[in-house]
Amino acid sequence: MLLLFKSGSYWSNSKRKQIVIGISFTMHKYSIIIPSLNEEKFLPGVLKNIKKFTEMVEIIVSDGGSTDNTINIAEKLGVKVCRSKKGKGVQMNRAAKSSNG
């Protein structure tokens, strides 16, 4: 959590009054879940584009049993990988359970 304070003063009825304004911001963490199945051809470009535009997110590749190099590519690019049974819903739920965002 980030707290910012601004102090200032103003005059009212010939008396100087001091005010302090406090604003709080909660830093949210978001997770991007990418279900995958044999996506070695497209995954590097997708991950690089996501990382280009978003730095404060957790990226999770949820793999449904790829037989190609998908998992190795995701791990080399530094994203979280979780394995699950094949099926978009199953993969999304598995990744959501392991997410921190």
DSSP file (Angstrom, degrees, kcal/mol; ACC not computed):
  #  RESIDUE AA STRUCTURE BP1 BP2  ACC     N-H-->O    O-->H-N    N-H-->O    O-->H-N    TCO  KAPPA ALPHA  PHI   PSI    X-CA   Y-CA   Z-CA
    1    1 A M              0   0    0      0, 0.0     2,-0.5     0, 0.0    25,-0.2   0.000 360.0 360.0 360.0 138.4    0.0    0.0    0.0
    2    2 A L  E     -A   25   0A   0     23,-2.9    23,-2.9     2,-0.0     2,-0.5  -0.945 360.0-162.9-113.4 127.4    1.3    3.4   -0.9
    3    3 A L  E     -A   24   0A   0     -2,-0.5     2,-0.4    21,-0.2    21,-0.2  -0.943   4.7-171.5-113.3 130.2    0.3    6.5    1.2
    4    4 A L  E     -A   23   0A   0     19,-2.8    19,-2.8    -2,-0.5     2,-0.4  -0.961   2.9-169.1-119.1 137.1    0.7   10.0   -0.1
    5    5 A F  E     -A   22   0A   0     -2,-0.4     2,-0.4    17,-0.2    17,-0.2  -0.970   6.2-167.1-126.9 142.8    0.2   13.1    2.1
    6    6 A K  E     -A   21   0A   0     15,-2.4    15,-2.9    -2,-0.4     2,-0.4  -0.997   8.2-160.2-127.7 130.9    0.0   16.7    1.1
    7    7 A S  E     +A   20   0A   0     -2,-0.4     2,-0.3    13,-0.2    13,-0.2  -0.856  23.2 145.4-110.2 145.1    0.2   19.5    3.6
    8    8 A G  E     -A   19   0A   0     11,-2.2    11,-2.7    -2,-0.4     2,-0.3  -0.963  29.5-136.4-162.3 175.5   -1.0   23.0    3.1
    9    9 A S  E     -A   18   0A   0     -2,-0.3     2,-0.3     9,-0.2     9,-0.2  -0.961  13.3-175.7-141.2 160.5   -2.6   25.9    4.8
   10   10 A Y  E     -A   17   0A   0      7,-2.1     7,-3.0    -2,-0.3     2,-0.4  -0.969  26.3-113.5-150.1 163.1   -5.3   28.5    4.1
   11   11 A W  E     +A   16   0A   0     -2,-0.3     2,-0.4     5,-0.2     5,-0.2  -0.861  32.0 171.8-103.9 133.4   -6.8   31.6    5.7
   12   12 A S  E >  S-A   15   0A   0      3,-2.6     3,-1.7    -2,-0.4    -2,-0.0  -0.959  70.1 -15.0-142.8 122.5  -10.3   31.6    7.0
   13   13 A N  T 3  S-     0   0    0     -2,-0.4     3,-0.1     1,-0.3    -1,-0.1   0.909 126.3 -55.0  51.0  48.0  -11.9   34.4    9.0
   14   14 A S  T 3  S+     0   0    0      1,-0.2     2,-0.4     0, 0.0    -1,-0.3   0.584 118.2 107.7  65.6  12.4   -8.5   35.9    9.7
   15   15 A K  E <   -A   12   0A   0     -3,-1.7    -3,-2.6     2,-0.0     2,-0.5  -0.967  67.7-130.0-121.3 137.9   -7.2   32.7   11.2
   16   16 A R  E     -A   11   0A   0     -2,-0.4     2,-0.4    -5,-0.2    -5,-0.2  -0.718  25.6-165.7 -86.1 129.9   -4.6   30.4    9.5
   17   17 A K  E     -A   10   0A   0     -7,-3.0    -7,-2.1    -2,-0.5     2,-0.4  -0.944  10.5-142.6-119.8 139.2   -5.7   26.8    9.4
   18   18 A Q  E     -A    9   0A   0     -2,-0.4     2,-0.4    -9,-0.2    -9,-0.2  -0.824  18.7-172.2 -99.5 134.4   -3.5   23.9    8.6
   19   19 A I  E     -A    8   0A   0    -11,-2.7   -11,-2.2    -2,-0.4     2,-0.4  -0.959  11.0-162.6-126.1 147.3   -4.8   21.0    6.6
   20   20 A V  E     -A    7   0A   0     -2,-0.4     2,-0.5   -13,-0.2   -13,-0.2  -0.996   7.8-160.1-127.2 126.1   -3.4   17.6    5.7
   21   21 A I  E     -A    6   0A   0    -15,-2.9   -15,-2.4    -2,-0.4     2,-0.5  -0.917   6.7-164.0-107.8 127.5   -4.8   15.6    2.9
   22   22 A G  E     -A    5   0A   0     -2,-0.5     2,-0.4   -17,-0.2   -17,-0.2  -0.934   7.1-177.1-113.8 134.5   -4.1   11.9    2.9
   23   23 A I  E     -A    4   0A   0    -19,-2.8   -19,-2.8    -2,-0.5     2,-0.4  -0.996   8.4-159.7-128.1 131.4   -4.6    9.7   -0.2
   24   24 A S  E     -A    3   0A   0     -2,-0.4     2,-0.4   -21,-0.2   -21,-0.2  -0.922   4.2-168.2-115.7 141.1   -4.0    5.9   -0.1
   25   25 A F  E     -A    2   0A   0    -23,-2.9   -23,-2.9    -2,-0.4     2,-0.6  -0.984  11.2-148.8-122.8 133.6   -3.4    3.7   -3.1
   26   26 A T        -     0   0    0     -2,-0.4     2,-0.9   -25,-0.2    -2,-0.0  -0.906  16.9-135.4-101.3 126.3   -3.5    0.0   -3.0
   27   27 A M        -     0   0    0     -2,-0.6     2,-0.3     2,-0.0    -2,-0.0  -0.713  24.6-157.5 -82.9 110.3   -1.1   -1.7   -5.4
   28   28 A H        -     0   0    0     -2,-0.9     2,-0.5   -27,-0.0    73,-0.1  -0.618   5.4-144.5 -87.7 146.9   -3.1   -4.5   -7.0
   29   29 A K        -     0   0    0     -2,-0.3     2,-0.3    71,-0.1    28,-0.2  -0.951  16.6-161.9-110.9 132.0   -1.5   -7.4   -8.6
   30   30 A Y  E     -b   57   0B   0     26,-0.8    28,-3.1    -2,-0.5     2,-0.4  -0.826   6.1-146.3-113.4 151.1   -3.1   -8.9  -11.7
   31   31 A S  E     -b   58   0B   0     -2,-0.3     2,-0.6    70,-0.2    28,-0.2  -0.955   1.4-156.9-117.7 135.9   -2.7  -12.2  -13.3
   32   32 A I  E     -b   59   0B   0     26,-3.2    28,-3.1    -2,-0.4     2,-0.5  -0.962  14.1-158.7-108.9 121.8   -2.9  -13.0  -17.0
   33   33 A I  E     -b   60   0B   0     -2,-0.6    28,-0.2    26,-0.2    59,-0.1  -0.884   7.9-171.1-106.4 128.4   -3.7  -16.6  -17.7
   34   34 A I  E     -b   61   0B   0     26,-3.1    28,-2.2    -2,-0.5     2,-0.2  -0.929  11.7-151.8-119.4 105.2   -2.9  -18.1  -21.1
   35   35 A P  E     -b   62   0B   0      0, 0.0     2,-0.3     0, 0.0    28,-0.2  -0.570  25.5-173.7 -72.0 138.9   -4.3  -21.6  -21.7
   36   36 A S  E     +b   63   0B   0     26,-2.7    28,-2.5    -2,-0.2     2,-0.2  -0.966  28.9 172.8-139.3 153.0   -2.0  -23.4  -24.1
   37   37 A L  S    S-     0   0    0     -2,-0.3    26,-0.0    26,-0.2    25,-0.0  -0.746  84.3 -23.1-156.5 106.2   -1.8  -26.6  -26.1
   38   38 A N  S    S+     0   0    0     -2,-0.2     3,-0.2     1,-0.1    31,-0.0   0.958  84.6 146.5  54.5  58.1    1.1  -27.0  -28.6
   39   39 A E    >>  +     0   0    0      1,-0.2     4,-3.0     2,-0.1     3,-0.7   0.003  17.0 125.1-111.5  26.5    1.6  -23.3  -29.0
   40   40 A E  T 34 S+     0   0    0      1,-0.2    -1,-0.2     2,-0.2    -2,-0.0   0.806  73.7  55.1 -59.3 -28.6    5.4  -23.2  -29.5
   41   41 A K  T 34 S+     0   0    0     -3,-0.2    -1,-0.2     1,-0.1     4,-0.2   0.869 122.2  23.6 -71.8 -37.0    5.0  -21.3  -32.8
   42   42 A F  T <> S+     0   0    0     -3,-0.7     4,-1.9     2,-0.1     3,-0.3   0.700 102.0  81.4-104.5 -23.7    2.9  -18.4  -31.3
   43   43 A L  H  X S+     0   0    0     -4,-3.0     4,-2.7     1,-0.2     5,-0.3   0.866  86.9  55.5 -59.1 -43.9    3.8  -18.3  -27.6
   44   44 A P  H  > S+     0   0    0      0, 0.0     4,-2.3     0, 0.0    -1,-0.2   0.922 111.2  44.8 -57.7 -43.7    7.1  -16.4  -27.8
   45   45 A G  H  > S+     0   0    0     -3,-0.3     4,-2.1    -4,-0.2    -2,-0.2   0.902 113.4  50.1 -65.8 -41.2    5.4  -13.5  -29.6
   46   46 A V  H  X S+     0   0    0     -4,-1.9     4,-2.2     2,-0.2    -1,-0.2   0.946 113.3  45.2 -62.4 -48.9    2.4  -13.4  -27.3
   47   47 A L  H  X S+     0   0    0     -4,-2.7     4,-2.5     1,-0.2    -2,-0.2   0.894 112.2  51.0 -65.2 -40.5    4.6  -13.4  -24.2
   48   48 A K  H  X S+     0   0    0     -4,-2.3     4,-1.5    -5,-0.3    -1,-0.2   0.893 111.2  48.8 -64.8 -38.8    6.9  -10.7  -25.5
   49   49 A N  H  X S+     0   0    0     -4,-2.1     4,-1.2     2,-0.2    -2,-0.2   0.899 111.4  49.0 -68.3 -40.1    4.0   -8.5  -26.4
   50   50 A I  H >X S+     0   0    0     -4,-2.2     4,-1.9     1,-0.2     3,-0.5   0.938 112.1  48.4 -63.6 -45.5    2.4   -8.9  -23.0
   51   51 A K  H 3< S+     0   0    0     -4,-2.5    -1,-0.2     1,-0.2    -2,-0.2   0.808 105.3  60.6 -65.0 -29.1    5.6   -8.1  -21.2
   52   52 A K  H 3< S+     0   0    0     -4,-1.5    -1,-0.2    -5,-0.2    -2,-0.2   0.858 116.1  30.3 -65.5 -35.8    6.2   -5.1  -23.4
   53   53 A F  H << S+     0   0    0     -4,-1.2     2,-0.4    -3,-0.5    -2,-0.2   0.647 122.2  44.3-101.5 -18.2    3.0   -3.4  -22.2
   54   54 A T     <  +     0   0    0     -4,-1.9    -1,-0.2    -5,-0.2     3,-0.2  -0.982  45.1 162.8-135.8 125.2    2.6   -4.7  -18.7
   55   55 A E  S    S+     0   0    0     -2,-0.4     2,-0.2     1,-0.1    -1,-0.1   0.708  73.0  60.2-107.2 -28.5    5.3   -5.0  -16.1
   56   56 A M  S    S+     0   0    0      2,-0.1   -26,-0.8   -27,-0.0     2,-0.3  -0.171  87.5  94.6 -99.1  41.0    3.3   -5.4  -12.8
   57   57 A V  E     -b   30   0B   0     -2,-0.2     2,-0.5    -3,-0.2   -26,-0.2  -0.904  69.7-125.2-128.9 158.2    1.4   -8.5  -13.7
   58   58 A E  E     -b   31   0B   0    -28,-3.1   -26,-3.2    -2,-0.3     2,-0.5  -0.897  25.4-154.9 -98.3 127.4    1.9  -12.2  -13.1
   59   59 A I  E     -b   32   0B   0     -2,-0.5    21,-2.0   -28,-0.2     2,-0.5  -0.916  11.4-173.3-107.8 127.1    1.8  -14.2  -16.4
   60   60 A I  E     -bc  33  80B   0    -28,-3.1   -26,-3.1    -2,-0.5     2,-0.7  -0.978  13.5-158.7-123.6 124.0    0.7  -17.8  -16.1
   61   61 A V  E     -bc  34  81B   0     19,-2.9    21,-2.3    -2,-0.5     2,-0.8  -0.908  11.4-160.8 -97.4 118.6    0.8  -20.3  -19.0
   62   62 A S  E     -bc  35  82B   0    -28,-2.2   -26,-2.7    -2,-0.7     2,-0.4  -0.875  11.3-156.8-103.8 106.9   -1.6  -23.1  -18.2
   63   63 A D  E     -bc  36  83B   0     19,-2.6    21,-2.6    -2,-0.8   -26,-0.2  -0.676  15.7-159.9 -95.1 135.8   -0.7  -26.1  -20.4
   64   64 A G  S    S-     0   0    0    -28,-2.5    22,-0.2    -2,-0.4    -1,-0.1  -0.058  73.4 -57.7-102.2  31.5   -3.1  -28.8  -21.3
   65   65 A G        -     0   0    0     20,-0.1   -28,-0.1     1,-0.1    21,-0.1   0.818  67.7-168.4 102.3  37.8   -0.6  -31.5  -22.2
   66   66 A S        -     0   0    0    -30,-0.2    -1,-0.1     1,-0.1     5,-0.1  -0.250  14.8-163.4 -58.9 143.7    1.5  -30.0  -25.0
   67   67 A T  S    S+     0   0    0      3,-0.0    -1,-0.1     2,-0.0     2,-0.1   0.321  70.9  65.4-108.4   3.7    3.8  -32.4  -26.9
   68   68 A D  S    S-     0   0    0      0, 0.0     3,-0.3     0, 0.0     4,-0.2  -0.100 109.3 -73.3-105.4-152.3    5.9  -29.7  -28.4
   69   69 A N  S  > S+     0   0    0      1,-0.2     4,-2.3     2,-0.1     5,-0.2   0.164  88.8 116.0 -94.6  16.7    8.3  -27.1  -26.9
   70   70 A T  H  > S+     0   0    0      1,-0.2     4,-2.3     2,-0.2    -1,-0.2   0.904  76.1  46.2 -55.4 -49.6    5.6  -24.9  -25.4
   71   71 A I  H  > S+     0   0    0     -3,-0.3     4,-2.4     1,-0.2    -1,-0.2   0.913 112.4  50.0 -64.5 -44.0    6.5  -25.5  -21.7
   72   72 A N  H  > S+     0   0    0      1,-0.2     4,-2.5     2,-0.2    -1,-0.2   0.900 110.7  50.6 -61.4 -41.0   10.2  -25.0  -22.3
   73   73 A I  H  X S+     0   0    0     -4,-2.3     4,-1.8     2,-0.2    -2,-0.2   0.936 110.8  48.3 -62.6 -46.9    9.6  -21.7  -24.1
   74   74 A A  H  <>S+     0   0    0     -4,-2.3     5,-2.0     1,-0.2    -2,-0.2   0.918 113.0  47.7 -60.9 -44.5    7.4  -20.4  -21.4
   75   75 A E  H ><5S+     0   0    0     -4,-2.4     3,-1.4     1,-0.2    -1,-0.2   0.902 110.0  52.1 -64.8 -41.2    9.9  -21.3  -18.7
   76   76 A K  H 3<5S+     0   0    0     -4,-2.5    -1,-0.2     1,-0.3    -2,-0.2   0.829 106.8  54.1 -64.3 -31.6   12.8  -19.7  -20.6
   77   77 A L  T 3<5S-     0   0    0     -4,-1.8    -1,-0.3    -5,-0.2    -2,-0.2   0.389 119.0-113.3 -86.1   4.6   10.8  -16.5  -21.0
   78   78 A G  T < 5 +     0   0    0     -3,-1.4     2,-0.3     1,-0.2    -3,-0.2   0.756  67.9 134.6  78.2  27.7   10.3  -16.4  -17.2
   79   79 A V      < -     0   0    0     -5,-2.0    -1,-0.2   -21,-0.1     2,-0.2  -0.735  61.4 -98.2-105.9 160.1    6.6  -16.9  -16.8
   80   80 A K  E     -c   60   0B   0    -21,-2.0   -19,-2.9    -2,-0.3     2,-0.4  -0.541  38.4-159.9 -74.4 136.9    4.8  -19.2  -14.4
   81   81 A V  E     -c   61   0B   0     -2,-0.2     2,-0.4   -21,-0.2   -19,-0.2  -0.971  11.5-180.0-120.9 132.1    3.8  -22.5  -15.9
   82   82 A C  E     -c   62   0B   0    -21,-2.3   -19,-2.6    -2,-0.4     2,-0.4  -0.990  17.2-142.4-128.5 144.5    1.2  -24.9  -14.5
   83   83 A R  E     +c   63   0B   0     -2,-0.4     2,-0.3   -21,-0.2   -19,-0.2  -0.816  29.2 153.9-106.1 142.4    0.1  -28.2  -16.0
   84   84 A S        -     0   0    0    -21,-2.6     7,-0.1    -2,-0.4     3,-0.1  -0.890  47.0 -69.2-149.9 179.7   -3.4  -29.5  -16.1
   85   85 A K        -     0   0    0     -2,-0.3   -20,-0.1     1,-0.1     2,-0.1  -0.360  66.5 -83.8 -70.6 160.1   -5.7  -31.8  -18.1
   86   86 A K  S    S+     0   0    0    -22,-0.2    -1,-0.1     4,-0.1     2,-0.1  -0.404  86.3  87.7 -67.3 139.8   -6.7  -30.7  -21.6
   87   87 A G  S  > S-     0   0    0     -2,-0.1     4,-2.8    -3,-0.1     5,-0.2  -0.048  72.3-120.0 133.3 125.2   -9.6  -28.3  -21.7
   88   88 A K  H  > S+     0   0    0      1,-0.2     4,-2.7     2,-0.2     5,-0.2   0.892 112.5  47.8 -57.1 -44.9   -9.8  -24.5  -21.6
   89   89 A G  H  > S+     0   0    0      2,-0.2     4,-2.4     1,-0.2    -1,-0.2   0.917 113.4  47.2 -63.1 -44.1  -12.0  -24.4  -18.5
   90   90 A V  H  > S+     0   0    0      1,-0.2     4,-2.4     2,-0.2    -2,-0.2   0.918 114.1  48.0 -62.2 -44.6   -9.9  -26.9  -16.6
   91   91 A Q  H  X S+     0   0    0     -4,-2.8     4,-2.2     2,-0.2    -2,-0.2   0.908 111.9  48.7 -64.7 -43.3   -6.7  -25.0  -17.6
   92   92 A M  H  X S+     0   0    0     -4,-2.7     4,-2.4    -5,-0.2    -2,-0.2   0.919 113.2  47.4 -64.0 -44.0   -8.1  -21.6  -16.6
   93   93 A N  H  X S+     0   0    0     -4,-2.4     4,-2.0     2,-0.2    -2,-0.2   0.904 110.9  51.3 -64.6 -41.5   -9.3  -22.9  -13.2
   94   94 A R  H  X S+     0   0    0     -4,-2.4     4,-1.0     1,-0.2    -1,-0.2   0.920 113.1  45.2 -61.5 -44.6   -6.0  -24.6  -12.5
   95   95 A A  H  X S+     0   0    0     -4,-2.2     4,-0.6     1,-0.2     3,-0.4   0.892 109.5  55.2 -68.0 -39.2   -4.1  -21.5  -13.2
   96   96 A A  H >< S+     0   0    0     -4,-2.4     3,-0.8     1,-0.2    -1,-0.2   0.884 105.5  53.3 -61.3 -38.2   -6.5  -19.3  -11.2
   97   97 A K  H 3< S+     0   0    0     -4,-2.0    -1,-0.2     1,-0.2    -2,-0.2   0.800 113.0  43.5 -67.0 -28.2   -5.9  -21.5   -8.2
   98   98 A S  H 3< S+     0   0    0     -4,-1.0    -1,-0.2    -3,-0.4    -2,-0.2   0.432  94.4 108.0 -96.4   1.1   -2.2  -21.0   -8.5
   99   99 A S    <<  -     0   0    0     -3,-0.8   -68,-0.1    -4,-0.6    -3,-0.0  -0.371  52.7-160.1 -81.3 158.3   -2.3  -17.3   -9.2
  100  100 A N              0   0    0      1,-0.1   -71,-0.1    -2,-0.1    -1,-0.1   0.342 360.0 360.0-111.3   0.3   -1.2  -14.5   -6.8
  101  101 A G              0   0    0     -5,-0.1   -70,-0.2   -73,-0.1   -72,-0.1   0.424 360.0 360.0-100.3 360.0   -3.2  -11.8   -8.5
